[in-house]
Structures are given as C-alpha cells and as structure tokens.
Amino acid sequence: MPVGRSSGDAIPAEDVVVSRVFDAPRGLVFEVWTKAEHFTRWFGPHGAEVVSCELDARPGGIIRFGHRIAEGTIYVKGTFIDVVPDERLVFAFGFVDEQGHPIPHPMFPDWRPDVLIETIVILADVSDGTRVTVAHRVLPADAASLPATKRWSPMAREGATQVLDRLGEHLSLVATRKEHTT
C-alpha cells in the first residue's frame, strides 16, 4: 500500500518506510531536520556520531556529513532536491571518501559508487503532534535489484527506526529547553 505524500504522490510500498508521531509542532520538527546544530545531535543509528556536518536545506543545496561508528567514519554527500518548509524534504546522497570522491557503501563492497540513496521526509499535523514519515529508495531505480542494495534494505529499515528513536529523544530535550526559556 503506498504511503501518501503531501504533494498527492505516493511512496511505493517497496521503499523502506518508517513513520512515527512526535509530541512536537511541525515547525520544530522541520527545524531539527534542517539545522546542523540540531541534526548533528540525533541523525544516525544508535552509536553513530555525526561529524563534519553541512546542510543547506533548499533545492540544490548540499547535505554532507560523516557518521563516526566503531569501525571508522562513513562520509556521505548529496543534494536537497525538494524542500517545502514544515511539510517535506527530499534529498539524495551517495557515499564518498574524505575528499568527497564517490566510493561504494563502506559496509557493502559490491555497492556501485554511482548508486544514491534518496530520502523523503514528510511532516503532517495529527491530533497529538506531528507525524514524521521517512522513506528511502535507491537511485537509479534499476539499482534496487542489485545484490548489495537488497542486503542494504533491511539494515536501512532498522537504521531509520533508530534515527526516529533519536529524533524523539532530541525533540523532547529541545521542547523542554524551550519551555524553560519562555
């Protein structure tokens, strides 16, 4: 079953999709996705630390960061494709070395260096806060049938679930700080 997008399009069911409702206004949720000072504190699976983050959340703007994990640092670089404030973000990124040159996914040596991961983030008002739906797909579309991307998909679902866990923790901290300053 497709997941609705704010533009009326749908996310195909074969994409990696996770969704969660947070007790936070859409504007705040959008801010923590698009400001490096927030993004570095929560984006990534458990145990990952964001390093060297650059975000320019506008169509054509850059997204670049590293995830420091026990095995080393994984660098990604990409572009924001679509940005609708407080509603939707679409960005695509690939894996790069420290100098920004395309490389295979560090966990999958047979990953083609030209394969990108497109991430779609949809924010929607619900009665108890903001629903965040995150979808990942590989580009180009024919890459979805490659062995490396098939092995990536279950890992991506678990990683996205952990990212939303950490997003919830960060939103709770930010909301608490805002309550104390108002």
C-alpha positions as CSV (number, residue, x, y, z in Angstrom):
1,M,0.0,0.0,0.0
2,P,1.5,3.4,-0.9
3,V,2.1,6.0,1.7
4,G,0.6,9.3,0.9
5,R,2.9,12.3,0.2
6,S,1.9,15.9,0.8
7,S,2.1,16.5,-2.9
8,G,-0.5,13.9,-3.7
9,D,2.1,11.4,-5.0
10,A,2.7,8.1,-3.2
11,I,5.7,6.3,-1.9
12,P,5.9,2.9,-3.4
13,A,5.4,0.1,-0.9
14,E,8.8,-1.5,-1.9
15,D,10.6,1.5,-0.5
16,V,12.0,1.4,3.1
17,V,9.3,3.4,5.0
18,V,9.1,4.2,8.7
19,S,6.7,6.6,10.5
20,R,6.3,7.9,14.0
21,V,4.2,10.6,15.7
22,F,6.0,13.1,17.9
23,D,4.6,15.5,20.5
24,A,6.1,18.5,18.8
25,P,4.9,21.1,16.3
26,R,5.8,20.7,12.7
27,G,7.9,23.8,12.6
28,L,10.2,22.5,15.3
29,V,10.4,19.1,13.7
30,F,11.3,20.7,10.3
31,E,14.0,22.8,12.1
32,V,15.7,19.8,13.7
33,W,15.9,18.2,10.2
34,T,17.4,21.3,8.5
35,K,19.7,23.0,11.0
36,A,23.1,21.4,11.5
37,E,23.2,22.4,15.2
38,H,20.2,20.0,15.7
39,F,20.9,17.4,13.0
40,T,24.4,16.6,14.5
41,R,22.8,15.6,17.8
42,W,20.4,13.0,16.6
43,F,20.7,11.9,13.0
44,G,22.0,8.4,12.7
45,P,21.5,5.0,14.2
46,H,22.3,4.2,17.9
47,G,26.1,4.5,18.5
48,A,26.7,6.8,15.5
49,E,28.0,10.3,16.0
50,V,27.5,12.9,13.3
51,V,30.8,14.8,12.4
52,S,31.7,17.5,9.8
53,C,28.0,18.3,9.0
54,E,27.0,20.8,6.3
55,L,23.3,21.4,5.5
56,D,21.9,23.9,3.0
57,A,18.2,22.9,3.1
58,R,17.0,24.4,-0.2
59,P,16.6,22.8,-3.6
60,G,20.1,22.3,-5.0
61,G,21.6,22.9,-1.5
62,I,24.2,20.5,-0.1
63,I,23.9,17.8,2.5
64,R,27.2,16.5,3.7
65,F,28.2,14.7,6.9
66,G,30.1,11.9,8.4
67,H,28.9,9.1,10.7
68,R,31.5,8.1,13.2
69,I,30.9,4.4,14.2
70,A,33.1,1.8,15.9
71,E,34.6,0.7,12.5
72,G,35.5,4.2,11.4
73,T,33.8,7.2,9.7
74,I,31.3,6.9,6.9
75,Y,31.0,10.0,4.8
76,V,28.1,11.0,2.6
77,K,27.5,13.9,0.2
78,G,24.4,14.8,-1.7
79,T,21.8,17.4,-2.6
80,F,18.5,18.6,-1.4
81,I,16.0,18.0,-4.3
82,D,12.8,19.4,-2.8
83,V,12.2,21.5,0.3
84,V,8.7,22.6,1.4
85,P,9.1,24.3,4.8
86,D,7.3,22.5,7.6
87,E,6.0,19.8,5.1
88,R,8.6,17.9,3.2
89,L,12.2,17.3,2.5
90,V,13.7,15.2,-0.3
91,F,17.4,14.7,-0.6
92,A,19.7,12.2,-2.3
93,F,23.2,11.3,-1.2
94,G,26.0,8.9,-2.0
95,F,29.0,7.6,-0.2
96,V,32.2,9.4,-0.5
97,D,35.8,9.3,0.8
98,E,37.2,12.1,3.0
99,Q,38.0,14.2,-0.2
100,G,34.4,13.9,-1.4
101,H,35.0,11.3,-4.2
102,P,32.3,8.7,-4.8
103,I,33.0,5.2,-3.3
104,P,31.0,2.1,-2.7
105,H,28.9,1.8,0.5
106,P,31.6,1.0,3.2
107,M,29.5,-1.9,4.5
108,F,28.8,-3.3,1.1
109,P,32.0,-3.6,-1.1
110,D,29.9,-4.6,-4.2
111,W,27.8,-1.4,-3.9
112,R,28.1,0.7,-7.1
113,P,29.7,4.1,-6.4
114,D,27.0,5.8,-8.7
115,V,24.1,4.4,-6.5
116,L,22.4,7.1,-4.4
117,I,20.0,6.9,-1.5
118,E,17.0,9.2,-1.9
119,T,15.3,10.1,1.4
120,I,11.9,11.6,1.5
121,V,10.7,13.1,4.8
122,I,7.0,14.0,5.1
123,L,5.6,16.0,8.1
124,A,1.9,16.1,8.8
125,D,-0.2,17.5,11.6
126,V,-2.1,15.0,13.7
127,S,-4.1,15.4,16.8
128,D,-1.3,14.5,19.2
129,G,1.6,16.3,17.4
130,T,3.5,15.7,14.1
131,R,3.6,12.5,12.1
132,V,7.1,12.0,10.5
133,T,7.2,9.6,7.6
134,V,10.7,8.7,6.2
135,A,11.2,6.8,3.1
136,H,14.4,5.6,1.5
137,R,14.9,4.3,-2.0
138,V,18.0,3.7,-4.2
139,L,18.7,5.6,-7.4
140,P,18.8,4.9,-10.2
141,A,15.7,2.7,-9.9
142,D,17.4,-0.3,-11.6
143,A,19.9,-0.4,-8.7
144,A,17.1,-1.8,-6.5
145,S,17.6,-5.2,-8.0
146,L,21.4,-5.4,-7.2
147,P,22.5,-7.8,-4.5
148,A,24.2,-5.1,-2.4
149,T,21.1,-2.9,-2.3
150,K,18.9,-5.9,-1.5
151,R,21.1,-6.6,1.5
152,W,21.0,-2.9,2.4
153,S,17.2,-2.6,2.6
154,P,16.6,-4.5,6.0
155,M,19.6,-2.6,7.5
156,A,18.1,0.7,6.3
157,R,14.8,0.0,7.9
158,E,16.4,-0.7,11.2
159,G,18.6,2.3,10.9
160,A,15.6,4.6,10.0
161,T,13.8,3.2,13.1
162,Q,16.8,4.1,15.3
163,V,17.0,7.5,13.7
164,L,13.4,8.2,14.7
165,D,14.2,7.0,18.2
166,R,17.0,9.5,18.5
167,L,14.8,12.2,16.8
168,G,12.2,11.7,19.6
169,E,14.8,12.0,22.3
170,H,16.2,15.2,20.8
171,L,12.8,16.7,20.3
172,S,12.0,16.0,23.9
173,L,15.2,17.8,25.0
174,V,14.6,20.8,22.7
175,A,10.9,21.1,23.8
176,T,11.9,21.0,27.5
177,R,14.6,23.7,26.9
178,K,12.1,25.9,25.0
179,E,9.6,25.6,27.9
180,H,12.2,26.8,30.4
181,T,13.1,29.8,28.3
182,T,9.6,31.0,27.7
